Amino acid sequence: MSQTRGCLGAVYRITADFLEKRGLKHEVMGQLTPGSRKLVEKPPFPFSWHDSAALEEIEQVLHARSPQLAADLGYAAADYLSSTLIAPVFKMAVTLFGKTPDALFGNLDRFYSMVVRGFSFRYEPRGRTQGTVFVQISGGRPHESLFQQIRGNLKVMYNLAGTDGTIGEPSVLRSDDAGAEVSLPVAWG
């Protein structure tokens, strides 16, 4: 697993668009450091890799306003990326493994690694319609806003599976200077 957290430049464009659509851009920009503001004002090349510190700073500002905003940003990013940049990977995964939430949650490493670095996923089913997603995060102690962003990301799996479901609140299993591990209950019907 990578020692630092990073993301594709496309994530910064998605974040800037999210802030604009929600009418939060000026409020959030006013609370960011100059380097983070720059990435919102002029997002980098979509396919270049960048440290995710600025993204996480934005998530923290959103989280302070409402934890749900960080989750909403995570959902918006995953929804956009799953229908564009990584859509072929999702299509292949559904063909190979099936179009069920279990199959999608079981292949999260494949999807995430195309867009972000510093994350590792493990899925444990609990019966036919529920389970737990475990996320290992490297690269230093993350803020709670990152856990909410992941919760929002995971909700897209239900869209891809063509079903409704819930992603429960993250439980922190470990959080220290090396990173964190969280678990999120998932259920669908």
N, CA, C and O atoms as a DFTB+ gen file, in Angstrom:
756 C
 N C O
     1  1       0.843      -1.185       0.000
     2  2       0.000       0.000       0.000
     3  2       0.884       1.242       0.000
     4  3       1.929       1.265       0.650
     5  1       0.476       2.249      -0.711
     6  2       1.202       3.512      -0.811
     7  2       1.303       4.192       0.555
     8  3       0.419       4.043       1.399
     9  1       2.376       4.932       0.761
    10  2       2.569       5.638       2.024
    11  2       1.892       7.006       2.042
    12  3       1.683       7.567       3.118
    13  1       1.547       7.553       0.886
    14  2       0.879       8.845       0.846
    15  2      -0.455       8.710       0.132
    16  3      -0.662       7.803      -0.673
    17  1      -1.343       9.625       0.441
    18  2      -2.641       9.622      -0.240
    19  2      -2.559      10.586      -1.406
    20  3      -2.027      11.690      -1.285
    21  1      -3.093      10.154      -2.533
    22  2      -3.085      10.986      -3.718
    23  2      -4.324      10.745      -4.549
    24  3      -5.073       9.799      -4.305
    25  1      -4.540      11.606      -5.535
    26  2      -5.710      11.456      -6.411
    27  2      -5.384      12.022      -7.788
    28  3      -4.453      12.808      -7.959
    29  1      -6.170      11.601      -8.747
    30  2      -6.059      12.156     -10.094
    31  2      -6.517      13.606     -10.092
    32  3      -7.360      13.999      -9.286
    33  1      -5.962      14.390     -10.990
    34  2      -6.352      15.789     -11.128
    35  2      -7.840      15.967     -11.410
    36  3      -8.419      16.993     -11.053
    37  1      -8.465      14.974     -12.051
    38  2      -9.899      15.041     -12.347
    39  2     -10.726      15.268     -11.085
    40  3     -11.777      15.907     -11.134
    41  1     -10.254      14.748      -9.965
    42  2     -10.995      14.874      -8.707
    43  2     -11.100      16.346      -8.301
    44  3     -12.106      16.757      -7.723
    45  1     -10.071      17.139      -8.600
    46  2     -10.129      18.566      -8.263
    47  2     -11.132      19.313      -9.142
    48  3     -11.794      20.237      -8.670
    49  1     -11.249      18.926     -10.405
    50  2     -12.261      19.537     -11.293
    51  2     -13.663      19.189     -10.786
    52  3     -14.536      20.054     -10.723
    53  1     -13.872      17.927     -10.430
    54  2     -15.173      17.487      -9.902
    55  2     -15.498      18.255      -8.631
    56  3     -16.641      18.668      -8.429
    57  1     -14.500      18.452      -7.769
    58  2     -14.703      19.167      -6.511
    59  2     -15.064      20.625      -6.770
    60  3     -15.978      21.155      -6.139
    61  1     -14.359      21.279      -7.688
    62  2     -14.672      22.672      -8.032
    63  2     -16.095      22.785      -8.568
    64  3     -16.823      23.710      -8.205
    65  1     -16.496      21.851      -9.429
    66  2     -17.858      21.857      -9.979
    67  2     -18.894      21.631      -8.876
    68  3     -19.938      22.284      -8.866
    69  1     -18.615      20.715      -7.951
    70  2     -19.512      20.431      -6.829
    71  2     -19.721      21.700      -5.989
    72  3     -20.852      22.052      -5.654
    73  1     -18.624      22.376      -5.658
    74  2     -18.722      23.585      -4.843
    75  2     -19.528      24.663      -5.557
    76  3     -20.330      25.361      -4.936
    77  1     -19.311      24.794      -6.867
    78  2     -20.051      25.785      -7.661
    79  2     -21.540      25.455      -7.682
    80  3     -22.370      26.330      -7.437
    81  1     -21.886      24.206      -7.972
    82  2     -23.298      23.792      -8.048
    83  2     -24.017      23.957      -6.720
    84  3     -25.205      24.279      -6.696
    85  1     -23.320      23.744      -5.627
    86  2     -23.926      23.864      -4.296
    87  2     -23.902      25.295      -3.765
    88  3     -24.402      25.562      -2.672
    89  1     -23.325      26.212      -4.531
    90  2     -23.237      27.592      -4.083
    91  2     -22.294      27.783      -2.901
    92  3     -22.475      28.700      -2.100
    93  1     -21.290      26.918      -2.793
    94  2     -20.367      26.938      -1.657
    95  2     -18.960      27.393      -2.029
    96  3     -18.098      27.518      -1.159
    97  1     -18.725      27.639      -3.300
    98  2     -17.361      27.880      -3.751
    99  2     -16.696      29.045      -3.025
   100  3     -15.579      28.895      -2.531
   101  1     -17.350      30.197      -2.948
   102  2     -16.726      31.372      -2.333
   103  2     -16.549      31.171      -0.831
   104  3     -15.522      31.556      -0.272
   105  1     -17.531      30.578      -0.182
   106  2     -17.436      30.321       1.260
   107  2     -16.265      29.389       1.571
   108  3     -15.472      29.666       2.471
   109  1     -16.156      28.286       0.826
   110  2     -15.095      27.317       1.062
   111  2     -13.734      27.908       0.692
   112  3     -12.768      27.754       1.438
   113  1     -13.656      28.577      -0.448
   114  2     -12.382      29.163      -0.896
   115  2     -11.823      30.129       0.146
   116  3     -10.608      30.214       0.325
   117  1     -12.694      30.848       0.827
   118  2     -12.264      31.800       1.833
   119  2     -11.623      31.146       3.050
   120  3     -10.976      31.826       3.847
   121  1     -11.795      29.843       3.202
   122  2     -11.256      29.134       4.362
   123  2     -10.060      28.249       4.010
   124  3      -9.511      27.579       4.885
   125  1      -9.656      28.240       2.752
   126  2      -8.573      27.367       2.309
   127  2      -7.223      28.073       2.311
   128  3      -7.139      29.298       2.231
   129  1      -6.175      27.269       2.406
   130  2      -4.821      27.799       2.255
   131  2      -4.622      28.192       0.785
   132  3      -5.355      27.714      -0.080
   133  1      -3.651      29.049       0.494
   134  2      -3.436      29.477      -0.894
   135  2      -3.210      28.314      -1.871
   136  3      -3.732      28.344      -2.985
   137  1      -2.452      27.304      -1.477
   138  2      -2.198      26.175      -2.373
   139  2      -3.458      25.399      -2.706
   140  3      -3.644      24.975      -3.847
   141  1      -4.325      25.209      -1.722
   142  2      -5.589      24.496      -1.952
   143  2      -6.534      25.326      -2.804
   144  3      -7.212      24.800      -3.688
   145  1      -6.577      26.634      -2.535
   146  2      -7.416      27.538      -3.342
   147  2      -7.018      27.463      -4.813
   148  3      -7.872      27.458      -5.700
   149  1      -5.719      27.406      -5.057
   150  2      -5.212      27.369      -6.432
   151  2      -5.737      26.137      -7.180
   152  3      -6.070      26.226      -8.362
   153  1      -5.811      24.990      -6.495
   154  2      -6.282      23.761      -7.146
   155  2      -7.784      23.798      -7.439
   156  3      -8.263      23.079      -8.316
   157  1      -8.519      24.624      -6.715
   158  2      -9.950      24.792      -6.998
   159  2     -10.127      25.811      -8.127
   160  3     -10.960      25.621      -9.013
   161  1      -9.348      26.882      -8.094
   162  2      -9.445      27.920      -9.127
   163  2      -8.998      27.413     -10.488
   164  3      -9.607      27.731     -11.510
   165  1      -7.938      26.627     -10.497
   166  2      -7.390      26.108     -11.750
   167  2      -7.035      24.635     -11.545
   168  3      -5.883      24.302     -11.267
   169  1      -8.038      23.750     -11.684
   170  2      -7.778      22.324     -11.468
   171  2      -6.687      21.801     -12.407
   172  3      -6.583      22.246     -13.550
   173  1      -5.882      20.865     -11.928
   174  2      -4.781      20.325     -12.727
   175  2      -5.261      19.419     -13.860
   176  3      -6.449      19.118     -13.972
   177  1      -4.330      19.000     -14.681
   178  2      -4.605      18.069     -15.765
   179  2      -5.323      16.839     -15.186
   180  3      -4.869      16.283     -14.186
   181  1      -6.425      16.410     -15.794
   182  2      -7.239      15.340     -15.217
   183  2      -6.511      14.021     -14.944
   184  3      -6.853      13.319     -13.992
   185  1      -5.520      13.676     -15.758
   186  2      -4.872      12.371     -15.618
   187  2      -3.530      12.425     -14.894
   188  3      -2.774      11.453     -14.903
   189  1      -3.234      13.571     -14.265
   190  2      -1.988      13.685     -13.498
   191  2      -2.275      13.357     -12.032
   192  3      -3.373      13.612     -11.538
   193  1      -1.290      12.794     -11.347
   194  2      -1.437      12.430      -9.941
   195  2      -1.013      13.596      -9.059
   196  3      -0.033      14.286      -9.340
   197  1      -1.779      13.801      -7.976
   198  2      -1.514      14.898      -7.047
   199  2      -1.711      14.423      -5.620
   200  3      -2.495      13.511      -5.357
   201  1      -0.999      15.046      -4.713
   202  2      -1.208      14.814      -3.293
   203  2      -2.657      15.189      -2.980
   204  3      -3.190      16.138      -3.555
   205  1      -3.282      14.465      -2.088
   206  2      -4.696      14.739      -1.796
   207  2      -4.883      15.682      -0.609
   208  3      -6.007      15.844      -0.134
   209  1      -3.807      16.312      -0.114
   210  2      -3.921      17.211       1.041
   211  2      -4.918      18.343       0.792
   212  3      -5.702      18.674       1.681
   213  1      -4.902      18.936      -0.389
   214  2      -5.834      20.033      -0.688
   215  2      -7.268      19.527      -0.717
   216  3      -8.170      20.190      -0.205
   217  1      -7.487      18.367      -1.307
   218  2      -8.825      17.778      -1.339
   219  2      -9.320      17.529       0.078
   220  3     -10.471      17.822       0.403
   221  1      -8.450      16.991       0.912
   222  2      -8.844      16.703       2.290
   223  2      -9.090      17.985       3.080
   224  3      -9.923      18.003       3.986
   225  1      -8.376      19.055       2.747
   226  2      -8.638      20.344       3.388
   227  2     -10.039      20.839       3.016
   228  3     -10.770      21.345       3.868
   229  1     -10.403      20.692       1.761
   230  2     -11.745      21.075       1.296
   231  2     -12.791      20.241       2.013
   232  3     -13.804      20.774       2.465
   233  1     -12.560      18.937       2.123
   234  2     -13.504      18.051       2.813
   235  2     -13.686      18.462       4.272
   236  3     -14.792      18.391       4.808
   237  1     -12.605      18.890       4.909
   238  2     -12.701      19.315       6.314
   239  2     -13.559      20.567       6.454
   240  3     -14.344      20.687       7.394
   241  1     -13.406      21.499       5.515
   242  2     -14.223      22.716       5.545
   243  2     -15.699      22.347       5.352
   244  3     -16.568      22.865       6.053
   245  1     -15.971      21.461       4.409
   246  2     -17.350      21.017       4.185
   247  2     -17.893      20.288       5.413
   248  3     -19.028      20.519       5.829
   249  1     -17.081      19.415       5.984
   250  2     -17.477      18.626       7.152
   251  2     -17.833      19.525       8.334
   252  3     -18.771      19.236       9.076
   253  1     -17.075      20.628       8.512
   254  2     -17.351      21.553       9.608
   255  2     -18.729      22.192       9.444
   256  3     -19.402      22.506      10.426
   257  1     -19.133      22.375       8.203
   258  2     -20.465      22.935       7.919
   259  2     -21.536      21.873       8.115
   260  3     -22.586      22.138       8.700
   261  1     -21.258      20.649       7.613
   262  2     -22.160      19.502       7.766
   263  2     -21.414      18.248       7.327
   264  3     -20.907      18.206       6.206
   265  1     -21.331      17.220       8.179
   266  2     -20.666      15.980       7.757
   267  2     -21.263      15.402       6.465
   268  3     -20.563      14.753       5.688
   269  1     -22.561      15.646       6.246
   270  2     -23.206      15.126       5.044
   271  2     -22.636      15.758       3.777
   272  3     -22.650      15.126       2.720
   273  1     -22.139      16.982       3.859
   274  2     -21.552      17.625       2.673
   275  2     -20.317      16.873       2.194
   276  3     -20.108      16.748       0.987
   277  1     -19.495      16.369       3.110
   278  2     -18.324      15.577       2.713
   279  2     -18.768      14.285       2.035
   280  3     -18.169      13.859       1.048
   281  1     -19.824      13.663       2.570
   282  2     -20.367      12.454       1.943
   283  2     -20.959      12.778       0.569
   284  3     -20.797      12.004      -0.374
   285  1     -21.637      13.906       0.455
   286  2     -22.220      14.311      -0.833
   287  2     -21.132      14.545      -1.885
   288  3     -21.303      14.183      -3.049
   289  1     -20.017      15.151      -1.472
   290  2     -18.905      15.341      -2.398
   291  2     -18.354      13.987      -2.838
   292  3     -18.061      13.793      -4.018
   293  1     -18.212      13.054      -1.902
   294  2     -17.743      11.706      -2.245
   295  2     -18.659      11.023      -3.238
   296  3     -18.199      10.376      -4.178
   297  1     -19.961      11.168      -3.028
   298  2     -20.926      10.564      -3.952
   299  2     -20.830      11.224      -5.331
   300  3     -20.813      10.533      -6.350
   301  1     -20.768      12.550      -5.362
   302  2     -20.695      13.266      -6.645
   303  2     -19.466      12.836      -7.436
   304  3     -19.544      12.631      -8.647
   305  1     -18.331      12.700      -6.753
   306  2     -17.105      12.288      -7.439
   307  2     -17.223      10.863      -7.969
   308  3     -16.882      10.594      -9.122
   309  1     -17.702       9.959      -7.136
   310  2     -17.823       8.561      -7.563
   311  2     -18.843       8.413      -8.692
   312  3     -18.637       7.635      -9.624
   313  1     -19.937       9.158      -8.605
   314  2     -20.971       9.087      -9.639
   315  2     -20.406       9.557     -10.978
   316  3     -20.617       8.910     -12.003
   317  1     -19.697      10.665     -10.971
   318  2     -19.112      11.180     -12.201
   319  2     -18.060      10.213     -12.760
   320  3     -18.092       9.863     -13.940
   321  1     -17.140       9.793     -11.910
   322  2     -16.044       8.940     -12.371
   323  2     -16.536       7.569     -12.841
   324  3     -15.988       7.006     -13.788
   325  1     -17.564       7.032     -12.185
   326  2     -18.052       5.699     -12.567
   327  2     -18.809       5.720     -13.894
   328  3     -18.992       4.681     -14.529
   329  1     -19.244       6.903     -14.306
   330  2     -19.952       6.981     -15.594
   331  2     -19.064       7.528     -16.704
   332  3     -19.506       7.650     -17.847
   333  1     -17.812       7.860     -16.377
   334  2     -16.901       8.385     -17.393
   335  2     -15.575       7.635     -17.360
   336  3     -15.410       6.620     -18.038
   337  1     -14.648       8.131     -16.581
   338  2     -13.273       7.649     -16.554
   339  2     -13.119       6.154     -16.282
   340  3     -12.374       5.469     -16.983
   341  1     -13.811       5.653     -15.281
   342  2     -13.642       4.226     -14.954
   343  2     -14.853       3.374     -15.338
   344  3     -14.981       2.234     -14.893
   345  1     -15.732       3.930     -16.160
   346  2     -16.899       3.174     -16.619
   347  2     -16.520       1.847     -17.287
   348  3     -17.182       0.840     -17.035
   349  1     -15.478       1.808     -18.133
   350  2     -15.122       0.514     -18.743
   351  2     -14.712      -0.548     -17.707
   352  3     -14.976      -1.735     -17.895
   353  1     -14.078      -0.120     -16.636
   354  2     -13.673      -1.071     -15.594
   355  2     -14.898      -1.620     -14.872
   356  3     -14.963      -2.813     -14.577
   357  1     -15.859      -0.763     -14.589
   358  2     -17.092      -1.228     -13.962
   359  2     -17.829      -2.197     -14.874
   360  3     -18.341      -3.220     -14.421
   361  1     -17.880      -1.873     -16.149
   362  2     -18.571      -2.749     -17.107
   363  2     -17.901      -4.122     -17.149
   364  3     -18.581      -5.149     -17.164
   365  1     -16.573      -4.139     -17.168
   366  2     -15.849      -5.405     -17.175
   367  2     -16.078      -6.171     -15.873
   368  3     -16.288      -7.384     -15.901
   369  1     -16.039      -5.480     -14.735
   370  2     -16.234      -6.138     -13.440
   371  2     -17.617      -6.762     -13.343
   372  3     -17.764      -7.883     -12.857
   373  1     -18.628      -6.041     -13.804
   374  2     -19.997      -6.571     -13.774
   375  2     -20.099      -7.808     -14.670
   376  3     -20.767      -8.779     -14.315
   377  1     -19.441      -7.772     -15.825
   378  2     -19.457      -8.917     -16.731
   379  2     -18.762     -10.122     -16.111
   380  3     -19.250     -11.247     -16.218
   381  1     -17.625      -9.889     -15.465
   382  2     -16.844     -10.988     -14.888
   383  2     -17.386     -11.509     -13.566
   384  3     -17.410     -12.718     -13.337
   385  1     -17.826     -10.593     -12.686
   386  2     -18.151     -10.980     -11.316
   387  2     -19.627     -10.913     -10.969
   388  3     -20.041     -11.432      -9.933
   389  1     -20.426     -10.284     -11.820
   390  2     -21.854     -10.170     -11.552
   391  2     -22.231      -8.752     -11.155
   392  3     -21.396      -7.962     -10.715
   393  1     -23.503      -8.458     -11.322
   394  2     -24.017      -7.106     -11.069
   395  2     -24.722      -7.053      -9.717
   396  3     -25.861      -6.598      -9.617
   397  1     -24.036      -7.519      -8.688
   398  2     -24.600      -7.497      -7.347
   399  2     -23.762      -6.580      -6.458
   400  3     -22.580      -6.366      -6.725
   401  1     -24.367      -6.043      -5.412
   402  2     -23.566      -5.245      -4.478
   403  2     -22.385      -6.044      -3.924
   404  3     -21.285      -5.508      -3.792
   405  1     -22.604      -7.317      -3.601
   406  2     -21.508      -8.164      -3.098
   407  2     -20.318      -8.155      -4.055
   408  3     -19.177      -7.972      -3.631
   409  1     -20.587      -8.350      -5.338
   410  2     -19.514      -8.405      -6.332
   411  2     -18.795      -7.061      -6.438
   412  3     -17.570      -7.020      -6.550
   413  1     -19.539      -5.981      -6.403
   414  2     -18.931      -4.663      -6.511
   415  2     -18.134      -4.303      -5.260
   416  3     -17.012      -3.806      -5.362
   417  1     -18.705      -4.551      -4.083
   418  2     -17.970      -4.264      -2.847
   419  2     -16.724      -5.136      -2.740
   420  3     -15.720      -4.718      -2.163
   421  1     -16.783      -6.325      -3.284
   422  2     -15.638      -7.225      -3.243
   423  2     -14.502      -6.829      -4.178
   424  3     -13.414      -7.402      -4.102
   425  1     -14.733      -5.871      -5.048
   426  2     -13.722      -5.447      -6.013
   427  2     -13.360      -3.968      -5.886
   428  3     -12.898      -3.356      -6.849
   429  1     -13.565      -3.402      -4.718
   430  2     -13.313      -1.970      -4.527
   431  2     -11.869      -1.572      -4.820
   432  3     -11.619      -0.491      -5.355
   433  1     -10.916      -2.444      -4.472
   434  2      -9.514      -2.097      -4.757
   435  2      -9.289      -1.830      -6.236
   436  3      -8.531      -0.927      -6.594
   437  1      -9.934      -2.598      -7.096
   438  2      -9.780      -2.408      -8.543
   439  2     -10.257      -1.018      -8.974
   440  3      -9.615      -0.358      -9.792
   441  1     -11.387      -0.584      -8.415
   442  2     -11.979       0.687      -8.821
   443  2     -11.215       1.868      -8.238
   444  3     -10.853       2.802      -8.954
   445  1     -10.979       1.817      -6.955
   446  2     -10.325       2.939      -6.279
   447  2      -8.920       3.199      -6.793
   448  3      -8.516       4.352      -6.942
   449  1      -8.171       2.136      -7.065
   450  2      -6.771       2.308      -7.443
   451  2      -6.602       3.074      -8.757
   452  3      -5.509       3.559      -9.050
   453  1      -7.649       3.186      -9.534
   454  2      -7.579       3.946     -10.778
   455  2      -7.632       5.451     -10.539
   456  3      -7.230       6.232     -11.401
   457  1      -8.129       5.862      -9.367
   458  2      -8.388       7.272      -9.115
   459  2      -7.639       7.817      -7.897
   460  3      -7.244       8.983      -7.880
   461  1      -7.444       6.977      -6.882
   462  2      -6.784       7.435      -5.655
   463  2      -5.703       6.453      -5.224
   464  3      -5.700       5.289      -5.625
   465  1      -4.782       6.952      -4.396
   466  2      -3.716       6.131      -3.827
   467  2      -3.756       6.262      -2.312
   468  3      -4.182       7.276      -1.759
   469  1      -3.291       5.186      -1.653
   470  2      -3.210       5.211      -0.204
   471  2      -4.381       4.546       0.491
   472  3      -4.567       4.712       1.696
   473  1      -5.185       3.783      -0.271
   474  2      -6.356       3.112       0.282
   475  2      -6.326       1.633      -0.082
   476  3      -5.860       1.256      -1.157
   477  1      -6.825       0.810       0.819
   478  2      -6.956      -0.617       0.568
   479  2      -8.291      -1.063       1.147
   480  3      -8.669      -0.645       2.242
   481  1      -9.004      -1.910       0.413
   482  2     -10.351      -2.318       0.809
   483  2     -10.458      -3.829       0.989
   484  3      -9.804      -4.612       0.301
   485  1     -11.309      -4.205       1.942
   486  2     -11.646      -5.611       2.157
   487  2     -13.140      -5.646       2.447
   488  3     -13.659      -4.810       3.185
   489  1     -13.820      -6.614       1.864
   490  2     -15.266      -6.737       2.054
   491  2     -15.584      -8.088       2.690
   492  3     -15.080      -9.122       2.251
   493  1     -16.422      -8.071       3.723
   494  2     -16.896      -9.297       4.364
   495  2     -18.413      -9.340       4.277
   496  3     -19.097      -8.527       4.899
   497  1     -18.950     -10.298       3.495
   498  2     -20.412     -10.425       3.423
   499  2     -20.973     -10.918       4.764
   500  3     -20.314     -11.656       5.496
   501  1     -22.185     -10.499       5.060
   502  2     -22.907     -10.943       6.256
   503  2     -24.314     -11.339       5.797
   504  3     -25.271     -10.580       5.949
   505  1     -24.412     -12.525       5.241
   506  2     -25.692     -12.945       4.685
   507  2     -25.811     -12.505       3.235
   508  3     -24.838     -12.081       2.613
   509  1     -27.033     -12.617       2.711
   510  2     -27.250     -12.335       1.283
   511  2     -27.394     -10.856       0.947
   512  3     -27.157     -10.460      -0.194
   513  1     -27.778     -10.033       1.918
   514  2     -28.067      -8.636       1.599
   515  2     -27.373      -7.634       2.517
   516  3     -27.855      -6.516       2.698
   517  1     -26.255      -8.030       3.088
   518  2     -25.506      -7.072       3.907
   519  2     -24.071      -7.523       4.090
   520  3     -23.719      -8.669       3.813
   521  1     -23.257      -6.609       4.558
   522  2     -21.858      -6.913       4.791
   523  2     -21.163      -5.723       5.420
   524  3     -21.798      -4.760       5.847
   525  1     -19.841      -5.812       5.466
   526  2     -19.034      -4.738       6.025
   527  2     -17.855      -4.480       5.097
   528  3     -17.166      -5.405       4.667
   529  1     -17.640      -3.209       4.800
   530  2     -16.484      -2.777       4.029
   531  2     -15.445      -2.255       5.024
   532  3     -15.739      -1.385       5.844
   533  1     -14.233      -2.797       4.940
   534  2     -13.121      -2.347       5.770
   535  2     -12.167      -1.550       4.876
   536  3     -11.816      -1.990       3.781
   537  1     -11.758      -0.389       5.351
   538  2     -10.886       0.485       4.568
   539  2      -9.629       0.782       5.383
   540  3      -9.703       1.291       6.502
   541  1      -8.475       0.455       4.803
   542  2      -7.195       0.831       5.394
   543  2      -6.712       2.072       4.653
   544  3      -6.671       2.107       3.423
   545  1      -6.350       3.082       5.425
   546  2      -5.924       4.359       4.864
   547  2      -4.498       4.626       5.340
   548  3      -4.232       4.631       6.541
   549  1      -3.594       4.846       4.404
   550  2      -2.208       5.168       4.769
   551  2      -1.974       6.662       4.606
   552  3      -2.872       7.405       4.212
   553  1      -0.755       7.093       4.916
   554  2      -0.384       8.473       4.646
   555  2      -0.659       9.461       5.755
   556  3      -0.841      10.647       5.480
   557  1      -0.697       9.019       6.998
   558  2      -0.921       9.932       8.114
   559  2      -2.348       9.898       8.604
   560  3      -3.243       9.363       7.949
   561  1      -2.538      10.484       9.776
   562  2      -3.856      10.472      10.429
   563  2      -4.870      11.270       9.607
   564  3      -4.689      12.471       9.407
   565  1      -5.924      10.624       9.135
   566  2      -6.949      11.348       8.374
   567  2      -7.977      11.998       9.291
   568  3      -8.208      11.542      10.411
   569  1      -8.576      13.049       8.805
   570  2      -9.688      13.714       9.484
   571  2     -10.954      12.899       9.247
   572  3     -11.048      12.184       8.249
   573  1     -11.905      12.993      10.128
   574  2     -13.181      12.279      10.005
   575  2     -13.895      12.577       8.685
   576  3     -14.675      11.757       8.200
   577  1     -13.632      13.736       8.113
   578  2     -14.269      14.102       6.842
   579  2     -13.924      13.095       5.739
   580  3     -14.742      12.852       4.852
   581  1     -12.734      12.513       5.786
   582  2     -12.348      11.521       4.780
   583  2     -13.212      10.268       4.893
   584  3     -13.549       9.654       3.880
   585  1     -13.569       9.889       6.103
   586  2     -14.421       8.715       6.299
   587  2     -15.813       8.966       5.708
   588  3     -16.423       8.066       5.129
   589  1     -16.303      10.192       5.860
   590  2     -17.609      10.541       5.290
   591  2     -17.548      10.567       3.761
   592  3     -18.489      10.151       3.086
   593  1     -16.431      11.061       3.229
   594  2     -16.258      11.084       1.779
   595  2     -16.299       9.654       1.234
   596  3     -16.926       9.405       0.204
   597  1     -15.643       8.724       1.908
   598  2     -15.660       7.320       1.488
   599  2     -17.083       6.765       1.556
   600  3     -17.515       6.037       0.662
   601  1     -17.804       7.110       2.615
   602  2     -19.204       6.661       2.739
   603  2     -20.004       7.112       1.524
   604  3     -20.807       6.347       0.989
   605  1     -19.789       8.354       1.084
   606  2     -20.471       8.857      -0.109
   607  2     -20.044       8.125      -1.368
   608  3     -20.878       7.808      -2.216
   609  1     -18.737       7.850      -1.500
   610  2     -18.233       7.087      -2.655
   611  2     -18.941       5.741      -2.774
   612  3     -19.373       5.356      -3.861
   613  1     -19.057       5.031      -1.665
   614  2     -19.583       3.668      -1.688
   615  2     -21.039       3.597      -2.123
   616  3     -21.474       2.577      -2.656
   617  1     -21.791       4.658      -1.905
   618  2     -23.212       4.661      -2.268
   619  2     -23.418       4.425      -3.767
   620  3     -24.459       3.914      -4.180
   621  1     -22.435       4.795      -4.572
   622  2     -22.538       4.616      -6.021
   623  2     -22.635       3.135      -6.400
   624  3     -23.189       2.805      -7.449
   625  1     -22.110       2.252      -5.573
   626  2     -22.161       0.823      -5.894
   627  2     -23.594       0.348      -6.079
   628  3     -23.853      -0.537      -6.894
   629  1     -24.524       0.925      -5.333
   630  2     -25.932       0.550      -5.486
   631  2     -26.482       1.000      -6.831
   632  3     -27.267       0.283      -7.451
   633  1     -26.074       2.189      -7.292
   634  2     -26.495       2.647      -8.622
   635  2     -26.034       1.645      -9.680
   636  3     -26.798       1.257     -10.563
   637  1     -24.769       1.234      -9.572
   638  2     -24.194       0.317     -10.552
   639  2     -24.846      -1.061     -10.509
   640  3     -24.956      -1.737     -11.531
   641  1     -25.279      -1.470      -9.314
   642  2     -25.927      -2.773      -9.161
   643  2     -27.419      -2.698      -9.485
   644  3     -28.085      -3.729      -9.574
   645  1     -27.943      -1.494      -9.660
   646  2     -29.363      -1.331      -9.975
   647  2     -30.269      -1.645      -8.800
   648  3     -31.358      -2.189      -8.981
   649  1     -29.828      -1.305      -7.596
   650  2     -30.639      -1.568      -6.404
   651  2     -30.497      -0.419      -5.420
   652  3     -29.618       0.431      -5.564
   653  1     -31.357      -0.399      -4.432
   654  2     -31.263       0.586      -3.359
   655  2     -30.556      -0.037      -2.178
   656  3     -30.604      -1.252      -1.984
   657  1     -29.907       0.783      -1.399
   658  2     -29.229       0.275      -0.221
   659  2     -28.734       1.405       0.652
   660  3     -28.900       2.583       0.336
   661  1     -28.123       1.020       1.755
   662  2     -27.604       2.008       2.697
   663  2     -26.128       1.737       2.974
   664  3     -25.653       0.604       2.905
   665  1     -25.440       2.800       3.283
   666  2     -24.061       2.746       3.760
   667  2     -24.118       3.362       5.157
   668  3     -24.435       4.542       5.306
   669  1     -23.815       2.574       6.163
   670  2     -23.879       3.067       7.531
   671  2     -22.730       3.993       7.868
   672  3     -21.801       4.173       7.081
   673  1     -22.810       4.571       9.036
   674  2     -21.765       5.467       9.514
   675  2     -20.455       4.702       9.704
   676  3     -20.471       3.547      10.130
   677  1     -19.335       5.327       9.395
   678  2     -18.050       4.668       9.569
   679  2     -17.712       4.488      11.055
   680  3     -17.960       5.375      11.872
   681  1     -17.145       3.331      11.386
   682  2     -16.620       3.067      12.725
   683  2     -15.103       3.074      12.617
   684  3     -14.529       2.367      11.789
   685  1     -14.466       3.863      13.444
   686  2     -13.011       3.954      13.420
   687  2     -12.427       2.807      14.243
   688  3     -12.639       2.728      15.454
   689  1     -11.697       1.928      13.580
   690  2     -11.066       0.797      14.243
   691  2      -9.661       1.161      14.710
   692  3      -9.168       0.641      15.712
   693  1      -9.025       2.066      13.964
   694  2      -7.688       2.537      14.311
   695  2      -7.473       3.872      13.619
   696  3      -7.876       4.058      12.471
   697  1      -6.835       4.802      14.324
   698  2      -6.445       6.071      13.731
   699  2      -5.210       6.563      14.469
   700  3      -5.251       6.831      15.670
   701  1      -4.115       6.677      13.735
   702  2      -2.861       7.125      14.333
   703  2      -2.046       7.858      13.283
   704  3      -2.534       8.144      12.190
   705  1      -0.802       8.159      13.623
   706  2       0.030       8.944      12.707
   707  2       0.374       8.209      11.410
   708  3       0.810       8.834      10.444
   709  1       0.184       6.890      11.382
   710  2       0.451       6.110      10.167
   711  2      -0.747       6.097       9.223
   712  3      -0.578       5.924       8.016
   713  1      -1.947       6.275       9.754
   714  2      -3.153       6.206       8.940
   715  2      -4.334       5.776       9.785
   716  3      -4.417       6.113      10.966
   717  1      -5.243       5.035       9.185
   718  2      -6.446       4.624       9.902
   719  2      -7.035       3.372       9.269
   720  3      -6.688       2.996       8.149
   721  1      -7.925       2.743      10.007
   722  2      -8.761       1.679       9.476
   723  2     -10.171       1.951       9.965
   724  3     -10.399       2.180      11.153
   725  1     -11.113       1.923       9.034
   726  2     -12.521       2.119       9.371
   727  2     -13.338       0.999       8.767
   728  3     -12.923       0.351       7.805
   729  1     -14.513       0.781       9.351
   730  2     -15.446      -0.182       8.782
   731  2     -16.764       0.534       8.545
   732  3     -17.153       1.424       9.301
   733  1     -17.441       0.129       7.481
   734  2     -18.733       0.705       7.141
   735  2     -19.706      -0.424       6.843
   736  3     -19.451      -1.238       5.955
   737  1     -20.823      -0.489       7.575
   738  2     -21.831      -1.505       7.282
   739  2     -22.591      -1.148       6.004
   740  3     -22.922       0.014       5.764
   741  1     -22.857      -2.161       5.199
   742  2     -23.615      -1.963       3.966
   743  2     -24.785      -2.934       3.958
   744  3     -24.656      -4.065       4.427
   745  1     -25.919      -2.506       3.435
   746  2     -27.105      -3.366       3.368
   747  2     -27.961      -2.933       2.199
   748  3     -28.013      -1.751       1.856
   749  1     -28.629      -3.887       1.592
   750  2     -29.505      -3.600       0.460
   751  2     -30.660      -4.577       0.488
   752  3     -30.632      -5.570       1.216
   753  1     -31.651      -4.297      -0.289
   754  2     -32.809      -5.167      -0.250
   755  2     -33.379      -5.338      -1.578
   756  3     -34.373      -6.047      -1.737
